[in-house]
Amino acid sequence: MIHILDLQFQVSESIAAFIYETSEGPVLVECGPHSTWSNLVFGIEEAGFKVEDIKHLFLTHIHFD
């Protein structure tokens, strides 16, 4: 299953992160800029996970923001 996490960057639906459920546990794809941390945590929890459950992060590009 794939969960889409809206990071609420300035407006809704502008930046998303994704959680892929795998047999190895949840994999977070993208994390957004630091300013969206609380929204990321909220999205992870809404998807049924804890931040501590995330053992793998896949970044597709760099965030200078």
PDBQT receptor file of N, H, CA, C and O in Angstrom, charges set to zero:
ATOM      1  N   MET A   1       0.849  -1.180   0.000  1.00  0.00    +0.000 N 
ATOM      2  CA  MET A   1       0.000   0.000   0.000  1.00  0.00    +0.000 C 
ATOM      3  C   MET A   1       0.893   1.242   0.000  1.00  0.00    +0.000 C 
ATOM      4  O   MET A   1       1.977   1.245   0.584  1.00  0.00    +0.000 OA
ATOM      5  N   ILE A   2       0.427   2.275  -0.652  1.00  0.00    +0.000 N 
ATOM      6  H   ILE A   2      -0.454   2.273  -1.127  1.00  0.00    +0.000 HD
ATOM      7  CA  ILE A   2       1.124   3.560  -0.697  1.00  0.00    +0.000 C 
ATOM      8  C   ILE A   2       0.246   4.603  -0.019  1.00  0.00    +0.000 C 
ATOM      9  O   ILE A   2      -0.943   4.713  -0.318  1.00  0.00    +0.000 OA
ATOM     10  N   HIS A   3       0.836   5.366   0.893  1.00  0.00    +0.000 N 
ATOM     11  H   HIS A   3       1.802   5.277   1.136  1.00  0.00    +0.000 HD
ATOM     12  CA  HIS A   3       0.136   6.450   1.578  1.00  0.00    +0.000 C 
ATOM     13  C   HIS A   3       0.709   7.772   1.091  1.00  0.00    +0.000 C 
ATOM     14  O   HIS A   3       1.928   7.939   1.050  1.00  0.00    +0.000 OA
ATOM     15  N   ILE A   4      -0.146   8.703   0.724  1.00  0.00    +0.000 N 
ATOM     16  H   ILE A   4      -1.136   8.567   0.758  1.00  0.00    +0.000 HD
ATOM     17  CA  ILE A   4       0.283  10.042   0.309  1.00  0.00    +0.000 C 
ATOM     18  C   ILE A   4       0.126  10.982   1.495  1.00  0.00    +0.000 C 
ATOM     19  O   ILE A   4      -0.952  11.081   2.082  1.00  0.00    +0.000 OA
ATOM     20  N   LEU A   5       1.214  11.673   1.846  1.00  0.00    +0.000 N 
ATOM     21  H   LEU A   5       2.089  11.593   1.369  1.00  0.00    +0.000 HD
ATOM     22  CA  LEU A   5       1.197  12.596   2.972  1.00  0.00    +0.000 C 
ATOM     23  C   LEU A   5       1.299  14.024   2.442  1.00  0.00    +0.000 C 
ATOM     24  O   LEU A   5       2.330  14.408   1.890  1.00  0.00    +0.000 OA
ATOM     25  N   ASP A   6       0.252  14.802   2.603  1.00  0.00    +0.000 N 
ATOM     26  H   ASP A   6      -0.586  14.491   3.052  1.00  0.00    +0.000 HD
ATOM     27  CA  ASP A   6       0.268  16.211   2.194  1.00  0.00    +0.000 C 
ATOM     28  C   ASP A   6       1.031  16.992   3.258  1.00  0.00    +0.000 C 
ATOM     29  O   ASP A   6       0.605  17.046   4.411  1.00  0.00    +0.000 OA
ATOM     30  N   LEU A   7       2.138  17.589   2.885  1.00  0.00    +0.000 N 
ATOM     31  H   LEU A   7       2.483  17.545   1.948  1.00  0.00    +0.000 HD
ATOM     32  CA  LEU A   7       2.966  18.303   3.852  1.00  0.00    +0.000 C 
ATOM     33  C   LEU A   7       2.522  19.741   4.089  1.00  0.00    +0.000 C 
ATOM     34  O   LEU A   7       3.131  20.454   4.887  1.00  0.00    +0.000 OA
ATOM     35  N   GLN A   8       1.473  20.171   3.407  1.00  0.00    +0.000 N 
ATOM     36  H   GLN A   8       0.978  19.593   2.759  1.00  0.00    +0.000 HD
ATOM     37  CA  GLN A   8       0.892  21.505   3.640  1.00  0.00    +0.000 C 
ATOM     38  C   GLN A   8       1.944  22.613   3.539  1.00  0.00    +0.000 C 
ATOM     39  O   GLN A   8       1.958  23.531   4.358  1.00  0.00    +0.000 OA
ATOM     40  N   PHE A   9       2.813  22.531   2.549  1.00  0.00    +0.000 N 
ATOM     41  H   PHE A   9       2.802  21.786   1.883  1.00  0.00    +0.000 HD
ATOM     42  CA  PHE A   9       3.840  23.551   2.369  1.00  0.00    +0.000 C 
ATOM     43  C   PHE A   9       3.212  24.794   1.754  1.00  0.00    +0.000 C 
ATOM     44  O   PHE A   9       2.925  24.819   0.558  1.00  0.00    +0.000 OA
ATOM     45  N   GLN A  10       3.001  25.802   2.549  1.00  0.00    +0.000 N 
ATOM     46  H   GLN A  10       3.234  25.782   3.521  1.00  0.00    +0.000 HD
ATOM     47  CA  GLN A  10       2.399  27.077   2.173  1.00  0.00    +0.000 C 
ATOM     48  C   GLN A  10       0.927  26.946   1.796  1.00  0.00    +0.000 C 
ATOM     49  O   GLN A  10       0.117  27.773   2.215  1.00  0.00    +0.000 OA
ATOM     50  N   VAL A  11       0.559  25.931   1.018  1.00  0.00    +0.000 N 
ATOM     51  H   VAL A  11       1.217  25.259   0.678  1.00  0.00    +0.000 HD
ATOM     52  CA  VAL A  11      -0.840  25.654   0.669  1.00  0.00    +0.000 C 
ATOM     53  C   VAL A  11      -1.018  24.138   0.604  1.00  0.00    +0.000 C 
ATOM     54  O   VAL A  11      -0.037  23.397   0.551  1.00  0.00    +0.000 OA
ATOM     55  N   SER A  12      -2.247  23.688   0.609  1.00  0.00    +0.000 N 
ATOM     56  H   SER A  12      -3.044  24.290   0.652  1.00  0.00    +0.000 HD
ATOM     57  CA  SER A  12      -2.510  22.256   0.494  1.00  0.00    +0.000 C 
ATOM     58  C   SER A  12      -2.084  21.735  -0.869  1.00  0.00    +0.000 C 
ATOM     59  O   SER A  12      -2.127  22.446  -1.873  1.00  0.00    +0.000 OA
ATOM     60  N   GLU A  13      -1.678  20.490  -0.875  1.00  0.00    +0.000 N 
ATOM     61  H   GLU A  13      -1.643  19.912  -0.060  1.00  0.00    +0.000 HD
ATOM     62  CA  GLU A  13      -1.373  19.751  -2.099  1.00  0.00    +0.000 C 
ATOM     63  C   GLU A  13      -0.254  20.369  -2.938  1.00  0.00    +0.000 C 
ATOM     64  O   GLU A  13      -0.283  20.283  -4.166  1.00  0.00    +0.000 OA
ATOM     65  N   SER A  14       0.730  20.989  -2.285  1.00  0.00    +0.000 N 
ATOM     66  H   SER A  14       0.753  21.058  -1.288  1.00  0.00    +0.000 HD
ATOM     67  CA  SER A  14       1.852  21.532  -3.055  1.00  0.00    +0.000 C 
ATOM     68  C   SER A  14       3.098  20.657  -2.938  1.00  0.00    +0.000 C 
ATOM     69  O   SER A  14       3.885  20.580  -3.882  1.00  0.00    +0.000 OA
ATOM     70  N   ILE A  15       3.289  20.002  -1.800  1.00  0.00    +0.000 N 
ATOM     71  H   ILE A  15       2.650  20.065  -1.034  1.00  0.00    +0.000 HD
ATOM     72  CA  ILE A  15       4.408  19.081  -1.598  1.00  0.00    +0.000 C 
ATOM     73  C   ILE A  15       3.871  17.842  -0.890  1.00  0.00    +0.000 C 
ATOM     74  O   ILE A  15       3.100  17.939   0.065  1.00  0.00    +0.000 OA
ATOM     75  N   ALA A  16       4.288  16.686  -1.372  1.00  0.00    +0.000 N 
ATOM     76  H   ALA A  16       4.913  16.607  -2.148  1.00  0.00    +0.000 HD
ATOM     77  CA  ALA A  16       3.846  15.438  -0.745  1.00  0.00    +0.000 C 
ATOM     78  C   ALA A  16       5.046  14.565  -0.422  1.00  0.00    +0.000 C 
ATOM     79  O   ALA A  16       6.092  14.646  -1.065  1.00  0.00    +0.000 OA
ATOM     80  N   ALA A  17       4.867  13.739   0.580  1.00  0.00    +0.000 N 
ATOM     81  H   ALA A  17       4.017  13.674   1.102  1.00  0.00    +0.000 HD
ATOM     82  CA  ALA A  17       5.778  12.647   0.888  1.00  0.00    +0.000 C 
ATOM     83  C   ALA A  17       4.938  11.382   0.755  1.00  0.00    +0.000 C 
ATOM     84  O   ALA A  17       3.709  11.444   0.718  1.00  0.00    +0.000 OA
ATOM     85  N   PHE A  18       5.598  10.253   0.683  1.00  0.00    +0.000 N 
ATOM     86  H   PHE A  18       6.597  10.202   0.712  1.00  0.00    +0.000 HD
ATOM     87  CA  PHE A  18       4.892   9.001   0.474  1.00  0.00    +0.000 C 
ATOM     88  C   PHE A  18       5.440   7.934   1.406  1.00  0.00    +0.000 C 
ATOM     89  O   PHE A  18       6.641   7.894   1.676  1.00  0.00    +0.000 OA
ATOM     90  N   ILE A  19       4.577   7.085   1.891  1.00  0.00    +0.000 N 
ATOM     91  H   ILE A  19       3.602   7.118   1.672  1.00  0.00    +0.000 HD
ATOM     92  CA  ILE A  19       4.998   5.919   2.646  1.00  0.00    +0.000 C 
ATOM     93  C   ILE A  19       4.611   4.680   1.834  1.00  0.00    +0.000 C 
ATOM     94  O   ILE A  19       3.447   4.482   1.486  1.00  0.00    +0.000 OA
ATOM     95  N   TYR A  20       5.607   3.863   1.546  1.00  0.00    +0.000 N 
ATOM     96  H   TYR A  20       6.553   4.023   1.829  1.00  0.00    +0.000 HD
ATOM     97  CA  TYR A  20       5.385   2.576   0.905  1.00  0.00    +0.000 C 
ATOM     98  C   TYR A  20       5.473   1.506   1.980  1.00  0.00    +0.000 C 
ATOM     99  O   TYR A  20       6.479   1.406   2.682  1.00  0.00    +0.000 OA
ATOM    100  N   GLU A  21       4.438   0.720   2.109  1.00  0.00    +0.000 N 
ATOM    101  H   GLU A  21       3.621   0.802   1.539  1.00  0.00    +0.000 HD
ATOM    102  CA  GLU A  21       4.471  -0.391   3.056  1.00  0.00    +0.000 C 
ATOM    103  C   GLU A  21       5.175  -1.559   2.377  1.00  0.00    +0.000 C 
ATOM    104  O   GLU A  21       4.790  -1.983   1.287  1.00  0.00    +0.000 OA
ATOM    105  N   THR A  22       6.207  -2.071   3.033  1.00  0.00    +0.000 N 
ATOM    106  H   THR A  22       6.520  -1.727   3.918  1.00  0.00    +0.000 HD
ATOM    107  CA  THR A  22       6.956  -3.210   2.502  1.00  0.00    +0.000 C 
ATOM    108  C   THR A  22       7.086  -4.279   3.577  1.00  0.00    +0.000 C 
ATOM    109  O   THR A  22       6.764  -4.041   4.741  1.00  0.00    +0.000 OA
ATOM    110  N   SER A  23       7.554  -5.441   3.186  1.00  0.00    +0.000 N 
ATOM    111  H   SER A  23       7.816  -5.634   2.241  1.00  0.00    +0.000 HD
ATOM    112  CA  SER A  23       7.781  -6.515   4.150  1.00  0.00    +0.000 C 
ATOM    113  C   SER A  23       8.902  -6.167   5.123  1.00  0.00    +0.000 C 
ATOM    114  O   SER A  23       9.003  -6.774   6.189  1.00  0.00    +0.000 OA
ATOM    115  N   GLU A  24       9.742  -5.200   4.770  1.00  0.00    +0.000 N 
ATOM    116  H   GLU A  24       9.660  -4.707   3.904  1.00  0.00    +0.000 HD
ATOM    117  CA  GLU A  24      10.829  -4.730   5.632  1.00  0.00    +0.000 C 
ATOM    118  C   GLU A  24      10.378  -3.585   6.537  1.00  0.00    +0.000 C 
ATOM    119  O   GLU A  24      11.161  -3.095   7.351  1.00  0.00    +0.000 OA
ATOM    120  N   GLY A  25       9.138  -3.162   6.404  1.00  0.00    +0.000 N 
ATOM    121  H   GLY A  25       8.502  -3.560   5.742  1.00  0.00    +0.000 HD
ATOM    122  CA  GLY A  25       8.619  -2.026   7.159  1.00  0.00    +0.000 C 
ATOM    123  C   GLY A  25       8.333  -0.860   6.240  1.00  0.00    +0.000 C 
ATOM    124  O   GLY A  25       8.554  -0.951   5.033  1.00  0.00    +0.000 OA
ATOM    125  N   PRO A  26       7.839   0.244   6.798  1.00  0.00    +0.000 N 
ATOM    126  CA  PRO A  26       7.492   1.400   5.964  1.00  0.00    +0.000 C 
ATOM    127  C   PRO A  26       8.731   2.106   5.438  1.00  0.00    +0.000 C 
ATOM    128  O   PRO A  26       9.718   2.273   6.154  1.00  0.00    +0.000 OA
ATOM    129  N   VAL A  27       8.666   2.519   4.175  1.00  0.00    +0.000 N 
ATOM    130  H   VAL A  27       7.864   2.384   3.593  1.00  0.00    +0.000 HD
ATOM    131  CA  VAL A  27       9.733   3.296   3.545  1.00  0.00    +0.000 C 
ATOM    132  C   VAL A  27       9.159   4.679   3.247  1.00  0.00    +0.000 C 
ATOM    133  O   VAL A  27       8.121   4.801   2.597  1.00  0.00    +0.000 OA
ATOM    134  N   LEU A  28       9.835   5.708   3.721  1.00  0.00    +0.000 N 
ATOM    135  H   LEU A  28      10.678   5.609   4.249  1.00  0.00    +0.000 HD
ATOM    136  CA  LEU A  28       9.404   7.087   3.473  1.00  0.00    +0.000 C 
ATOM    137  C   LEU A  28      10.103   7.597   2.218  1.00  0.00    +0.000 C 
ATOM    138  O   LEU A  28      11.329   7.545   2.120  1.00  0.00    +0.000 OA
ATOM    139  N   VAL A  29       9.328   8.085   1.267  1.00  0.00    +0.000 N 
ATOM    140  H   VAL A  29       8.332   8.127   1.347  1.00  0.00    +0.000 HD
ATOM    141  CA  VAL A  29       9.880   8.687   0.057  1.00  0.00    +0.000 C 
ATOM    142  C   VAL A  29       9.631  10.179   0.161  1.00  0.00    +0.000 C 
ATOM    143  O   VAL A  29       8.490  10.641   0.182  1.00  0.00    +0.000 OA
ATOM    144  N   GLU A  30      10.712  10.910   0.225  1.00  0.00    +0.000 N 
ATOM    145  H   GLU A  30      11.638  10.534   0.208  1.00  0.00    +0.000 HD
ATOM    146  CA  GLU A  30      10.735  12.351   0.440  1.00  0.00    +0.000 C 
ATOM    147  C   GLU A  30      10.367  12.678   1.891  1.00  0.00    +0.000 C 
ATOM    148  O   GLU A  30       9.685  11.909   2.570  1.00  0.00    +0.000 OA
ATOM    149  N   CYS A  31      10.828  13.810   2.328  1.00  0.00    +0.000 N 
ATOM    150  H   CYS A  31      11.382  14.434   1.776  1.00  0.00    +0.000 HD
ATOM    151  CA  CYS A  31      10.512  14.238   3.698  1.00  0.00    +0.000 C 
ATOM    152  C   CYS A  31      10.150  15.717   3.741  1.00  0.00    +0.000 C 
ATOM    153  O   CYS A  31       9.675  16.214   4.762  1.00  0.00    +0.000 OA
ATOM    154  N   GLY A  32      10.374  16.420   2.637  1.00  0.00    +0.000 N 
ATOM    155  H   GLY A  32      10.760  16.017   1.807  1.00  0.00    +0.000 HD
ATOM    156  CA  GLY A  32      10.054  17.843   2.594  1.00  0.00    +0.000 C 
ATOM    157  C   GLY A  32      11.061  18.670   3.373  1.00  0.00    +0.000 C 
ATOM    158  O   GLY A  32      11.965  18.127   4.008  1.00  0.00    +0.000 OA
ATOM    159  N   PRO A  33      10.905  19.974   3.322  1.00  0.00    +0.000 N 
ATOM    160  CA  PRO A  33      11.796  20.870   4.054  1.00  0.00    +0.000 C 
ATOM    161  C   PRO A  33      11.509  20.840   5.554  1.00  0.00    +0.000 C 
ATOM    162  O   PRO A  33      10.449  20.390   5.990  1.00  0.00    +0.000 OA
ATOM    163  N   HIS A  34      12.451  21.318   6.317  1.00  0.00    +0.000 N 
ATOM    164  H   HIS A  34      13.312  21.684   5.963  1.00  0.00    +0.000 HD
ATOM    165  CA  HIS A  34      12.327  21.322   7.784  1.00  0.00    +0.000 C 
ATOM    166  C   HIS A  34      11.042  22.004   8.250  1.00  0.00    +0.000 C 
ATOM    167  O   HIS A  34      10.457  21.605   9.257  1.00  0.00    +0.000 OA
ATOM    168  N   SER A  35      10.608  23.016   7.532  1.00  0.00    +0.000 N 
ATOM    169  H   SER A  35      11.084  23.341   6.714  1.00  0.00    +0.000 HD
ATOM    170  CA  SER A  35       9.410  23.766   7.948  1.00  0.00    +0.000 C 
ATOM    171  C   SER A  35       8.141  22.913   7.919  1.00  0.00    +0.000 C 
ATOM    172  O   SER A  35       7.121  23.319   8.476  1.00  0.00    +0.000 OA
ATOM    173  N   THR A  36       8.183  21.747   7.287  1.00  0.00    +0.000 N 
ATOM    174  H   THR A  36       9.012  21.417   6.834  1.00  0.00    +0.000 HD
ATOM    175  CA  THR A  36       6.997  20.886   7.217  1.00  0.00    +0.000 C 
ATOM    176  C   THR A  36       7.080  19.698   8.181  1.00  0.00    +0.000 C 
ATOM    177  O   THR A  36       6.254  18.789   8.111  1.00  0.00    +0.000 OA
ATOM    178  N   TRP A  37       8.065  19.699   9.076  1.00  0.00    +0.000 N 
ATOM    179  H   TRP A  37       8.737  20.438   9.133  1.00  0.00    +0.000 HD
ATOM    180  CA  TRP A  37       8.280  18.562   9.979  1.00  0.00    +0.000 C 
ATOM    181  C   TRP A  37       7.009  18.151  10.735  1.00  0.00    +0.000 C 
ATOM    182  O   TRP A  37       6.671  16.968  10.767  1.00  0.00    +0.000 OA
ATOM    183  N   SER A  38       6.313  19.100  11.335  1.00  0.00    +0.000 N 
ATOM    184  H   SER A  38       6.588  20.061  11.309  1.00  0.00    +0.000 HD
ATOM    185  CA  SER A  38       5.123  18.738  12.119  1.00  0.00    +0.000 C 
ATOM    186  C   SER A  38       4.042  18.124  11.236  1.00  0.00    +0.000 C 
ATOM    187  O   SER A  38       3.330  17.219  11.673  1.00  0.00    +0.000 OA
ATOM    188  N   ASN A  39       3.910  18.600  10.010  1.00  0.00    +0.000 N 
ATOM    189  H   ASN A  39       4.488  19.335   9.655  1.00  0.00    +0.000 HD
ATOM    190  CA  ASN A  39       2.929  18.008   9.091  1.00  0.00    +0.000 C 
ATOM    191  C   ASN A  39       3.362  16.614   8.652  1.00  0.00    +0.000 C 
ATOM    192  O   ASN A  39       2.520  15.739   8.453  1.00  0.00    +0.000 OA
ATOM    193  N   LEU A  40       4.668  16.402   8.500  1.00  0.00    +0.000 N 
ATOM    194  H   LEU A  40       5.352  17.113   8.662  1.00  0.00    +0.000 HD
ATOM    195  CA  LEU A  40       5.176  15.079   8.159  1.00  0.00    +0.000 C 
ATOM    196  C   LEU A  40       4.870  14.092   9.279  1.00  0.00    +0.000 C 
ATOM    197  O   LEU A  40       4.385  12.990   9.023  1.00  0.00    +0.000 OA
ATOM    198  N   VAL A  41       5.149  14.481  10.510  1.00  0.00    +0.000 N 
ATOM    199  H   VAL A  41       5.543  15.376  10.718  1.00  0.00    +0.000 HD
ATOM    200  CA  VAL A  41       4.869  13.617  11.664  1.00  0.00    +0.000 C 
ATOM    201  C   VAL A  41       3.380  13.306  11.726  1.00  0.00    +0.000 C 
ATOM    202  O   VAL A  41       2.999  12.156  11.944  1.00  0.00    +0.000 OA
ATOM    203  N   PHE A  42       2.539  14.310  11.537  1.00  0.00    +0.000 N 
ATOM    204  H   PHE A  42       2.849  15.244  11.360  1.00  0.00    +0.000 HD
ATOM    205  CA  PHE A  42       1.092  14.109  11.540  1.00  0.00    +0.000 C 
ATOM    206  C   PHE A  42       0.688  13.101  10.466  1.00  0.00    +0.000 C 
ATOM    207  O   PHE A  42      -0.101  12.194  10.730  1.00  0.00    +0.000 OA
ATOM    208  N   GLY A  43       1.224  13.256   9.260  1.00  0.00    +0.000 N 
ATOM    209  H   GLY A  43       1.865  13.993   9.045  1.00  0.00    +0.000 HD
ATOM    210  CA  GLY A  43       0.895  12.344   8.163  1.00  0.00    +0.000 C 
ATOM    211  C   GLY A  43       1.335  10.917   8.431  1.00  0.00    +0.000 C 
ATOM    212  O   GLY A  43       0.610   9.970   8.127  1.00  0.00    +0.000 OA
ATOM    213  N   ILE A  44       2.525  10.761   9.002  1.00  0.00    +0.000 N 
ATOM    214  H   ILE A  44       3.115  11.530   9.249  1.00  0.00    +0.000 HD
ATOM    215  CA  ILE A  44       3.019   9.428   9.351  1.00  0.00    +0.000 C 
ATOM    216  C   ILE A  44       2.076   8.775  10.355  1.00  0.00    +0.000 C 
ATOM    217  O   ILE A  44       1.718   7.606  10.211  1.00  0.00    +0.000 OA
ATOM    218  N   GLU A  45       1.681   9.527  11.359  1.00  0.00    +0.000 N 
ATOM    219  H   GLU A  45       1.972  10.477  11.475  1.00  0.00    +0.000 HD
ATOM    220  CA  GLU A  45       0.783   8.987  12.382  1.00  0.00    +0.000 C 
ATOM    221  C   GLU A  45      -0.610   8.701  11.821  1.00  0.00    +0.000 C 
ATOM    222  O   GLU A  45      -1.231   7.704  12.190  1.00  0.00    +0.000 OA
ATOM    223  N   GLU A  46      -1.101   9.555  10.944  1.00  0.00    +0.000 N 
ATOM    224  H   GLU A  46      -0.597  10.365  10.644  1.00  0.00    +0.000 HD
ATOM    225  CA  GLU A  46      -2.404   9.327  10.312  1.00  0.00    +0.000 C 
ATOM    226  C   GLU A  46      -2.389   8.058   9.461  1.00  0.00    +0.000 C 
ATOM    227  O   GLU A  46      -3.418   7.402   9.301  1.00  0.00    +0.000 OA
ATOM    228  N   ALA A  47      -1.222   7.717   8.918  1.00  0.00    +0.000 N 
ATOM    229  H   ALA A  47      -0.386   8.250   9.048  1.00  0.00    +0.000 HD
ATOM    230  CA  ALA A  47      -1.100   6.504   8.111  1.00  0.00    +0.000 C 
ATOM    231  C   ALA A  47      -0.974   5.257   8.983  1.00  0.00    +0.000 C 
ATOM    232  O   ALA A  47      -0.936   4.139   8.471  1.00  0.00    +0.000 OA
ATOM    233  N   GLY A  48      -0.908   5.451  10.299  1.00  0.00    +0.000 N 
ATOM    234  H   GLY A  48      -0.938   6.360  10.715  1.00  0.00    +0.000 HD
ATOM    235  CA  GLY A  48      -0.874   4.325  11.212  1.00  0.00    +0.000 C 
ATOM    236  C   GLY A  48       0.509   3.924  11.690  1.00  0.00    +0.000 C 
ATOM    237  O   GLY A  48       0.693   2.834  12.231  1.00  0.00    +0.000 OA
ATOM    238  N   PHE A  49       1.491   4.811  11.491  1.00  0.00    +0.000 N 
ATOM    239  H   PHE A  49       1.342   5.696  11.052  1.00  0.00    +0.000 HD
ATOM    240  CA  PHE A  49       2.862   4.516  11.890  1.00  0.00    +0.000 C 
ATOM    241  C   PHE A  49       3.354   5.546  12.900  1.00  0.00    +0.000 C 
ATOM    242  O   PHE A  49       2.707   6.566  13.138  1.00  0.00    +0.000 OA
ATOM    243  N   LYS A  50       4.500   5.260  13.481  1.00  0.00    +0.000 N 
ATOM    244  H   LYS A  50       5.026   4.431  13.288  1.00  0.00    +0.000 HD
ATOM    245  CA  LYS A  50       5.217   6.212  14.327  1.00  0.00    +0.000 C 
ATOM    246  C   LYS A  50       6.487   6.608  13.586  1.00  0.00    +0.000 C 
ATOM    247  O   LYS A  50       6.972   5.854  12.743  1.00  0.00    +0.000 OA
ATOM    248  N   VAL A  51       7.021   7.763  13.885  1.00  0.00    +0.000 N 
ATOM    249  H   VAL A  51       6.627   8.376  14.570  1.00  0.00    +0.000 HD
ATOM    250  CA  VAL A  51       8.262   8.206  13.251  1.00  0.00    +0.000 C 
ATOM    251  C   VAL A  51       9.350   7.152  13.456  1.00  0.00    +0.000 C 
ATOM    252  O   VAL A  51      10.152   6.901  12.556  1.00  0.00    +0.000 OA
ATOM    253  N   GLU A  52       9.378   6.537  14.636  1.00  0.00    +0.000 N 
ATOM    254  H   GLU A  52       8.727   6.740  15.367  1.00  0.00    +0.000 HD
ATOM    255  CA  GLU A  52      10.387   5.530  14.945  1.00  0.00    +0.000 C 
ATOM    256  C   GLU A  52      10.283   4.294  14.047  1.00  0.00    +0.000 C 
ATOM    257  O   GLU A  52      11.245   3.537  13.920  1.00  0.00    +0.000 OA
ATOM    258  N   ASP A  53       9.114   4.087  13.423  1.00  0.00    +0.000 N 
ATOM    259  H   ASP A  53       8.332   4.701  13.526  1.00  0.00    +0.000 HD
ATOM    260  CA  ASP A  53       8.929   2.939  12.529  1.00  0.00    +0.000 C 
ATOM    261  C   ASP A  53       9.669   3.116  11.211  1.00  0.00    +0.000 C 
ATOM    262  O   ASP A  53       9.954   2.136  10.522  1.00  0.00    +0.000 OA
ATOM    263  N   ILE A  54       9.981   4.355  10.855  1.00  0.00    +0.000 N 
ATOM    264  H   ILE A  54       9.750   5.152  11.414  1.00  0.00    +0.000 HD
ATOM    265  CA  ILE A  54      10.626   4.640   9.576  1.00  0.00    +0.000 C 
ATOM    266  C   ILE A  54      12.116   4.342   9.699  1.00  0.00    +0.000 C 
ATOM    267  O   ILE A  54      12.836   5.020  10.432  1.00  0.00    +0.000 OA
ATOM    268  N   LYS A  55      12.566   3.332   8.981  1.00  0.00    +0.000 N 
ATOM    269  H   LYS A  55      11.981   2.781   8.385  1.00  0.00    +0.000 HD
ATOM    270  CA  LYS A  55      13.986   2.943   9.007  1.00  0.00    +0.000 C 
ATOM    271  C   LYS A  55      14.690   3.290   7.701  1.00  0.00    +0.000 C 
ATOM    272  O   LYS A  55      15.919   3.304   7.631  1.00  0.00    +0.000 OA
ATOM    273  N   HIS A  56      13.894   3.572   6.665  1.00  0.00    +0.000 N 
ATOM    274  H   HIS A  56      12.896   3.561   6.723  1.00  0.00    +0.000 HD
ATOM    275  CA  HIS A  56      14.464   3.855   5.348  1.00  0.00    +0.000 C 
ATOM    276  C   HIS A  56      13.816   5.115   4.771  1.00  0.00    +0.000 C 
ATOM    277  O   HIS A  56      12.597   5.285   4.817  1.00  0.00    +0.000 OA
ATOM    278  N   LEU A  57      14.664   5.991   4.227  1.00  0.00    +0.000 N 
ATOM    279  H   LEU A  57      15.654   5.853   4.189  1.00  0.00    +0.000 HD
ATOM    280  CA  LEU A  57      14.212   7.224   3.587  1.00  0.00    +0.000 C 
ATOM    281  C   LEU A  57      14.835   7.297   2.203  1.00  0.00    +0.000 C 
ATOM    282  O   LEU A  57      16.046   7.142   2.051  1.00  0.00    +0.000 OA
ATOM    283  N   PHE A  58      14.011   7.531   1.205  1.00  0.00    +0.000 N 
ATOM    284  H   PHE A  58      13.026   7.657   1.329  1.00  0.00    +0.000 HD
ATOM    285  CA  PHE A  58      14.481   7.664  -0.170  1.00  0.00    +0.000 C 
ATOM    286  C   PHE A  58      14.234   9.092  -0.609  1.00  0.00    +0.000 C 
ATOM    287  O   PHE A  58      13.088   9.535  -0.682  1.00  0.00    +0.000 OA
ATOM    288  N   LEU A  59      15.314   9.820  -0.903  1.00  0.00    +0.000 N 
ATOM    289  H   LEU A  59      16.245   9.460  -0.843  1.00  0.00    +0.000 HD
ATOM    290  CA  LEU A  59      15.209  11.197  -1.371  1.00  0.00    +0.000 C 
ATOM    291  C   LEU A  59      15.406  11.235  -2.881  1.00  0.00    +0.000 C 
ATOM    292  O   LEU A  59      16.323  10.609  -3.410  1.00  0.00    +0.000 OA
ATOM    293  N   THR A  60      14.536  11.977  -3.572  1.00  0.00    +0.000 N 
ATOM    294  H   THR A  60      13.791  12.486  -3.141  1.00  0.00    +0.000 HD
ATOM    295  CA  THR A  60      14.659  12.073  -5.028  1.00  0.00    +0.000 C 
ATOM    296  C   THR A  60      15.393  13.341  -5.443  1.00  0.00    +0.000 C 
ATOM    297  O   THR A  60      15.863  13.441  -6.577  1.00  0.00    +0.000 OA
ATOM    298  N   HIS A  61      15.495  14.307  -4.541  1.00  0.00    +0.000 N 
ATOM    299  H   HIS A  61      15.113  14.226  -3.620  1.00  0.00    +0.000 HD
ATOM    300  CA  HIS A  61      16.193  15.543  -4.862  1.00  0.00    +0.000 C 
ATOM    301  C   HIS A  61      16.520  16.272  -3.563  1.00  0.00    +0.000 C 
ATOM    302  O   HIS A  61      16.002  15.922  -2.502  1.00  0.00    +0.000 OA
ATOM    303  N   ILE A  62      17.363  17.267  -3.647  1.00  0.00    +0.000 N 
ATOM    304  H   ILE A  62      17.783  17.551  -4.509  1.00  0.00    +0.000 HD
ATOM    305  CA  ILE A  62      17.800  17.999  -2.466  1.00  0.00    +0.000 C 
ATOM    306  C   ILE A  62      16.807  19.120  -2.136  1.00  0.00    +0.000 C 
ATOM    307  O   ILE A  62      16.183  19.701  -3.024  1.00  0.00    +0.000 OA
ATOM    308  N   HIS A  63      16.681  19.401  -0.861  1.00  0.00    +0.000 N 
ATOM    309  H   HIS A  63      17.188  18.929  -0.139  1.00  0.00    +0.000 HD
ATOM    310  CA  HIS A  63      15.847  20.516  -0.404  1.00  0.00    +0.000 C 
ATOM    311  C   HIS A  63      16.750  21.566   0.243  1.00  0.00    +0.000 C 
ATOM    312  O   HIS A  63      17.343  21.313   1.292  1.00  0.00    +0.000 OA
ATOM    313  N   PHE A  64      16.855  22.720  -0.367  1.00  0.00    +0.000 N 
ATOM    314  H   PHE A  64      16.374  22.925  -1.219  1.00  0.00    +0.000 HD
ATOM    315  CA  PHE A  64      17.597  23.813   0.230  1.00  0.00    +0.000 C 
ATOM    316  C   PHE A  64      16.707  24.665   1.135  1.00  0.00    +0.000 C 
ATOM    317  O   PHE A  64      17.190  25.511   1.888  1.00  0.00    +0.000 OA
ATOM    318  N   ASP A  65      15.403  24.424   1.045  1.00  0.00    +0.000 N 
ATOM    319  H   ASP A  65      15.011  23.737   0.433  1.00  0.00    +0.000 HD
ATOM    320  CA  ASP A  65      14.469  25.177   1.864  1.00  0.00    +0.000 C 
ATOM    321  C   ASP A  65      14.318  24.466   3.170  1.00  0.00    +0.000 C 
ATOM    322  O   ASP A  65      13.571  24.918   4.037  1.00  0.00    +0.000 OA
TER     323      ASP A  65
